[in-house]
């Protein structure tokens, strides 16, 4: 039976502080409002992406290189193939639909393919955003970015080798004639922010909650890329990705306003990362979240079978606990070295202290409502 390690091991054995005094909901008084300070939230790691052991970082870096090379190759094809078909005539609205559709599908397929190896970033802006929210180490992020930029150059060069003189600018992002640098930065900032918000919501945050959206994350991410290209393609080229703009620019020597496609994505990475943690991770978690996570102060009377719960039970389960979701994520992910094994109706959770499995419990599946036994 294959056991997948979903989180990094805990480095100490501390737990939530408590002196035995609780409020009416069974929550220790000491944790009321814990982790709600904005600066505290910003400093907390946001676990949820694929944990890459040091011994396997090189595989993740190679995966990012390959994924970005493939993506930039498909970007060139999505831009230049319609141009070749129409014999270099001016682009039409249908061309941008095709371009957005191809790029969105390419991201969907590539993210789904390498997500289990590297997290499937394929975009330095995504990597930078995860560094801002402290979801990955800085050194690893820098290695990812180097691989992505080199992969983008290789992908553009391969596409040029395939189409030779018919490759044009290889899909380089160049704003239309009436768009100035400030407008380029503004447009790219907004569409990149939308993409990063989708990534954090579906691929990172959902990975440490019980929503179950994470396996489907490549789909909304692909649609976000397609929407960005539909909207900004006729204006700026719809990059949302510094590597996607850098590779074709290097190979085709097309540099007009290229700096805008670096400033916007990285600025969006910082802004979205900070705002997401402060706004969406400062709210207190519910009783049900605490119970499902197995936190020590979770009320034992909260049922997991919400399908048959009474209105009173539903209200109790949704009542806030008193600690922020950021603190919940931090403690849940770092509590122990947790390995989850699907059991059909539930999930066996085995906790290791470094000397083998010491205890195990059964968590219910959100689809079956099987009661949690500890």
C-alpha positions as CSV (number, residue, x, y, z in Angstrom):
1,X,0.0,0.0,0.0
2,X,1.4,3.3,-1.0
3,X,1.7,6.0,1.6
4,X,1.9,9.6,0.5
5,X,3.5,12.1,2.8
6,X,1.5,15.3,2.5
7,X,3.2,17.6,4.9
8,X,6.7,18.2,6.2
9,X,7.6,16.7,9.6
10,X,7.2,18.6,12.8
11,X,10.5,19.8,14.3
12,X,9.3,19.8,17.9
13,X,6.6,18.3,20.1
14,X,4.8,21.5,21.2
15,X,1.0,21.8,21.0
16,X,-1.6,24.4,21.5
17,X,-1.2,26.0,25.0
18,X,-3.9,25.3,27.5
19,X,-4.4,25.3,31.2
20,X,-7.6,23.4,31.2
21,X,-9.9,26.5,31.2
22,X,-12.2,26.6,28.2
23,X,-15.0,28.7,26.9
24,X,-18.6,27.5,26.3
25,X,-17.6,25.8,23.1
26,X,-14.8,23.8,24.6
27,X,-12.0,26.0,23.2
28,X,-9.1,26.8,25.6
29,X,-9.2,30.4,26.6
30,X,-5.5,30.8,25.8
31,X,-6.1,30.3,22.0
32,X,-8.9,32.8,21.7
33,X,-7.8,35.3,19.0
34,X,-4.5,33.4,18.6
35,X,-2.7,34.0,15.3
36,X,-5.0,36.9,14.3
37,X,-2.4,39.6,14.2
38,X,-1.7,40.6,10.6
39,X,2.1,40.5,11.0
40,X,1.9,37.2,12.7
41,X,-0.2,35.8,9.9
42,X,2.3,37.1,7.3
43,X,5.2,35.4,9.1
44,X,3.4,32.0,9.3
45,X,4.3,29.4,6.7
46,X,1.4,28.6,4.3
47,X,1.7,24.9,3.8
48,X,-0.3,23.2,1.1
49,X,1.9,22.7,-1.9
50,X,3.9,19.6,-2.7
51,X,6.7,19.1,-0.2
52,X,9.9,18.4,-2.0
53,X,12.6,16.7,0.0
54,X,16.1,18.1,-0.4
55,X,17.3,14.9,-2.0
56,X,14.7,15.3,-4.8
57,X,14.8,19.0,-5.5
58,X,16.8,18.4,-8.7
59,X,13.9,16.4,-10.0
60,X,11.5,19.2,-9.2
61,X,13.8,21.7,-10.9
62,X,14.0,19.5,-14.0
63,X,10.2,19.2,-14.1
64,X,9.9,23.0,-14.0
65,X,12.4,23.2,-16.8
66,X,10.5,20.7,-19.0
67,X,7.1,22.1,-18.2
68,X,8.1,25.7,-19.0
69,X,9.9,24.6,-22.2
70,X,6.7,22.7,-23.4
71,X,4.5,25.7,-22.5
72,X,6.6,28.3,-24.4
73,X,6.7,26.0,-27.4
74,X,2.9,25.7,-27.4
75,X,2.6,29.5,-26.8
76,X,4.7,30.0,-30.0
77,X,2.5,27.6,-31.9
78,X,-0.7,29.2,-30.6
79,X,0.4,32.6,-31.9
80,X,2.2,31.8,-35.1
81,X,0.2,28.9,-36.5
82,X,-2.9,31.0,-37.1
83,X,-0.7,33.7,-38.6
84,X,0.8,31.1,-41.0
85,X,-2.6,29.9,-41.9
86,X,-3.9,33.3,-42.7
87,X,-0.6,34.1,-44.6
88,X,0.5,36.8,-42.1
89,X,-2.8,38.8,-42.5
90,X,-3.9,40.9,-39.5
91,X,-5.1,38.9,-36.5
92,X,-8.8,38.5,-36.0
93,X,-10.9,37.9,-32.9
94,X,-10.9,34.1,-33.6
95,X,-7.1,34.1,-33.5
96,X,-7.1,35.3,-29.9
97,X,-9.8,32.7,-29.0
98,X,-7.5,30.0,-30.4
99,X,-4.5,31.4,-28.7
100,X,-6.2,31.6,-25.3
101,X,-7.7,28.2,-25.7
102,X,-4.4,26.5,-26.6
103,X,-2.5,28.2,-23.8
104,X,-5.1,27.4,-21.2
105,X,-5.2,23.8,-22.2
106,X,-1.4,23.6,-22.2
107,X,-1.2,25.0,-18.7
108,X,-4.0,22.6,-17.6
109,X,-2.2,19.5,-19.0
110,X,1.3,20.5,-17.8
111,X,0.3,21.6,-14.3
112,X,-1.6,18.3,-13.9
113,X,1.4,16.4,-15.2
114,X,4.1,17.8,-13.0
115,X,2.1,18.9,-10.0
116,X,3.1,15.8,-8.0
117,X,6.8,16.4,-8.7
118,X,7.3,20.1,-8.3
119,X,3.9,21.6,-7.7
120,X,3.5,22.6,-11.3
121,X,4.4,26.2,-11.2
122,X,5.6,26.8,-14.8
123,X,5.6,30.5,-14.0
124,X,8.1,32.6,-12.0
125,X,5.3,34.8,-10.8
126,X,3.6,31.7,-9.2
127,X,6.9,30.7,-7.6
128,X,7.5,34.2,-6.3
129,X,4.0,34.4,-4.8
130,X,4.5,31.1,-3.0
131,X,7.7,32.4,-1.6
132,X,5.8,35.5,-0.4
133,X,3.2,33.4,1.4
134,X,6.0,31.2,2.8
135,X,4.8,28.1,1.0
136,X,8.2,27.2,-0.3
137,X,11.9,28.0,0.7
138,X,13.6,30.9,-1.0
139,X,16.5,28.9,-2.3
140,X,14.2,26.3,-3.9
141,X,12.1,29.1,-5.4
142,X,15.2,30.7,-6.9
143,X,16.2,27.3,-8.4
144,X,12.7,27.0,-9.8
145,X,12.9,30.4,-11.5
146,X,16.3,29.7,-13.1
147,X,14.9,26.5,-14.5
148,X,11.8,28.2,-15.8
149,X,13.7,31.0,-17.6
150,X,16.1,28.6,-19.2
151,X,13.2,26.3,-20.1
152,X,11.5,29.2,-21.7
153,X,14.5,30.0,-23.9
154,X,14.8,26.3,-24.9
155,X,11.1,26.1,-25.7
156,X,11.2,29.2,-27.9
157,X,14.4,28.0,-29.7
158,X,12.8,24.6,-30.4
159,X,9.7,26.3,-31.9
160,X,11.9,28.5,-34.1
161,X,13.8,25.4,-35.3
162,X,10.5,23.8,-36.3
163,X,9.1,26.7,-38.3
164,X,12.3,28.4,-39.3
165,X,11.6,31.8,-41.1
166,X,7.9,31.5,-40.6
167,X,8.2,31.8,-36.8
168,X,7.9,35.6,-36.7
169,X,8.5,36.8,-33.2
170,X,7.8,33.3,-31.7
171,X,4.8,34.6,-29.7
172,X,6.8,37.4,-27.9
173,X,4.5,39.7,-26.0
174,X,4.5,43.2,-27.6
175,X,1.8,45.7,-26.6
176,X,-0.3,47.1,-29.5
177,X,0.7,50.6,-30.8
178,X,-1.6,52.7,-28.7
179,X,-0.8,51.0,-25.3
180,X,1.9,52.8,-23.3
181,X,4.2,51.2,-20.7
182,X,2.1,52.2,-17.8
183,X,-1.0,50.7,-19.3
184,X,0.9,47.6,-20.1
185,X,2.0,47.2,-16.5
186,X,-1.5,47.9,-15.2
187,X,-3.2,45.4,-17.5
188,X,-0.6,42.7,-16.8
189,X,-0.9,43.4,-13.1
190,X,-4.6,42.8,-13.0
191,X,-4.7,39.6,-15.1
192,X,-1.7,38.2,-13.3
193,X,-3.4,39.0,-9.9
194,X,-6.4,37.0,-11.1
195,X,-4.3,34.1,-12.0
196,X,-2.4,34.1,-8.7
197,X,-5.6,34.4,-6.7
198,X,-6.9,31.3,-8.4
199,X,-3.7,29.4,-7.8
200,X,-3.7,30.3,-4.0
201,X,-7.4,29.5,-3.7
202,X,-7.5,26.2,-5.5
203,X,-3.9,24.7,-5.4
204,X,-2.4,26.0,-2.2
205,X,-5.1,27.0,0.4
206,X,-7.4,24.2,-0.7
207,X,-4.6,21.7,-0.1
208,X,-4.7,22.3,3.6
209,X,-8.5,22.5,4.0
210,X,-11.2,19.9,3.7
211,X,-12.7,21.4,0.5
212,X,-11.2,18.6,-1.7
213,X,-10.7,21.1,-4.6
214,X,-6.9,20.6,-4.9
215,X,-7.0,17.6,-7.4
216,X,-9.1,19.8,-9.8
217,X,-6.9,22.9,-9.4
218,X,-5.3,22.6,-12.9
219,X,-8.8,23.2,-14.4
220,X,-9.5,26.6,-13.0
221,X,-5.8,27.6,-13.4
222,X,-6.0,26.7,-17.1
223,X,-9.2,28.7,-17.5
224,X,-7.7,31.7,-15.7
225,X,-4.8,31.7,-18.2
226,X,-7.3,31.4,-21.1
227,X,-9.4,34.3,-19.7
228,X,-6.3,36.5,-19.3
229,X,-5.2,35.8,-22.9
230,X,-8.8,36.5,-24.2
231,X,-8.9,39.8,-22.4
232,X,-5.3,41.1,-22.8
233,X,-4.1,39.3,-25.9
234,X,-5.2,42.1,-28.3
235,X,-3.7,44.7,-25.9
236,X,-0.5,43.5,-24.4
237,X,-0.2,39.9,-25.5
238,X,-1.6,38.5,-22.3
239,X,1.6,37.2,-20.7
240,X,1.0,36.8,-16.9
241,X,4.4,35.0,-16.9
242,X,7.8,36.6,-17.0
243,X,9.4,33.4,-18.4
244,X,6.8,33.2,-21.2
245,X,7.8,36.7,-22.3
246,X,11.5,36.3,-21.7
247,X,12.1,33.1,-23.8
248,X,10.6,34.3,-27.1
249,X,12.2,37.8,-26.6
250,X,15.7,36.3,-26.3
251,X,15.3,34.0,-29.3
252,X,13.6,36.6,-31.6
253,X,15.4,39.6,-30.1
254,X,12.1,41.4,-29.5
255,X,12.4,43.6,-26.4
256,X,9.8,46.4,-26.8
257,X,8.4,47.1,-23.3
258,X,9.7,43.7,-22.1
259,X,10.5,45.1,-18.7
260,X,6.7,45.6,-18.1
261,X,6.3,41.8,-18.3
262,X,8.7,41.5,-15.4
263,X,7.5,44.3,-13.2
264,X,3.8,43.4,-13.4
265,X,3.9,39.7,-12.5
266,X,6.4,40.1,-9.6
267,X,4.5,43.1,-8.2
268,X,1.3,41.1,-8.4
269,X,3.0,38.2,-6.6
270,X,3.9,40.4,-3.6
271,X,0.5,42.2,-3.5
272,X,-1.7,39.1,-3.9
273,X,0.4,37.0,-1.5
274,X,0.2,39.6,1.3
275,X,-3.5,40.5,0.8
276,X,-4.5,36.9,0.5
277,X,-3.0,35.9,3.8
278,X,-4.3,39.0,5.6
279,X,-7.8,38.9,4.2
280,X,-8.6,35.3,3.8
281,X,-6.5,33.7,6.5
282,X,-7.3,36.0,9.4
283,X,-10.9,34.7,10.0
284,X,-11.4,32.2,12.8
285,X,-11.9,28.6,11.8
286,X,-15.1,26.8,12.5
287,X,-15.7,24.0,15.0
288,X,-16.1,21.5,12.2
289,X,-12.7,22.4,10.7
290,X,-11.0,22.0,14.1
291,X,-12.8,18.7,14.6
292,X,-11.8,17.3,11.2
293,X,-8.2,18.4,11.7
294,X,-8.0,16.5,15.0
295,X,-6.8,19.6,17.0
296,X,-6.8,18.9,20.7
297,X,-9.3,21.5,21.6
298,X,-11.9,20.4,19.0
299,X,-15.3,19.7,20.6
300,X,-15.9,15.9,20.7
301,X,-19.7,16.3,20.2
302,X,-19.4,17.9,16.7
303,X,-20.6,15.3,14.2
304,X,-19.1,14.9,10.8
305,X,-22.3,13.6,9.2
306,X,-23.5,17.0,8.2
307,X,-26.0,15.4,5.8
308,X,-28.3,14.3,8.6
309,X,-27.4,17.0,11.1
310,X,-30.1,19.1,12.7
311,X,-30.1,22.9,12.2
312,X,-28.8,23.3,15.7
313,X,-25.9,20.8,15.0
314,X,-25.1,22.7,11.8
315,X,-25.0,26.0,13.6
316,X,-22.7,24.5,16.3
317,X,-20.4,23.0,13.7
318,X,-20.1,26.3,11.8
319,X,-19.5,28.4,15.0
320,X,-16.0,30.0,15.0
321,X,-13.4,28.7,17.4
322,X,-11.2,31.7,18.1
323,X,-8.0,31.0,16.3
324,X,-7.3,32.3,12.8
325,X,-7.2,30.0,9.8
326,X,-3.5,30.9,9.3
327,X,-2.7,29.5,12.8
328,X,-4.9,26.5,12.0
329,X,-3.0,25.8,8.8
330,X,0.3,26.3,10.6
331,X,-0.5,23.9,13.5
332,X,-2.3,21.3,11.4
333,X,0.5,21.1,8.8
334,X,3.4,21.1,11.4
335,X,1.6,19.1,14.1
336,X,3.2,15.8,13.1
337,X,4.5,13.8,10.2
338,X,1.2,12.8,8.8
339,X,0.7,10.1,6.2
340,X,-2.8,9.6,4.8
341,X,-3.9,6.3,3.2
342,X,-7.2,6.2,1.3
343,X,-9.5,3.5,2.7
344,X,-12.5,3.9,0.5
345,X,-14.8,5.2,3.2
346,X,-12.3,7.2,5.1
347,X,-8.6,7.9,5.5
348,X,-6.2,6.3,7.9
349,X,-3.9,8.8,9.4
350,X,-0.6,7.4,10.8
351,X,1.5,9.7,13.0
352,X,5.2,9.1,13.2
353,X,7.6,10.4,15.8
354,X,10.7,9.4,13.9
355,X,10.8,5.8,15.3
356,X,8.0,4.3,13.2
357,X,4.2,4.6,13.3
358,X,3.1,5.2,16.9
359,X,-0.7,5.6,16.5
360,X,-3.4,5.8,13.9
361,X,-6.9,7.0,13.6
362,X,-9.8,7.0,11.1
363,X,-11.0,10.2,9.6
364,X,-14.3,10.3,7.8
365,X,-14.7,11.0,4.2
366,X,-16.7,14.2,3.5
367,X,-18.8,12.1,1.1
368,X,-19.7,9.3,3.4
369,X,-20.0,10.9,6.8
370,X,-18.4,8.0,8.6
371,X,-17.8,9.0,12.2
372,X,-14.2,9.7,13.2
373,X,-12.7,7.2,15.6
374,X,-9.5,8.0,17.5
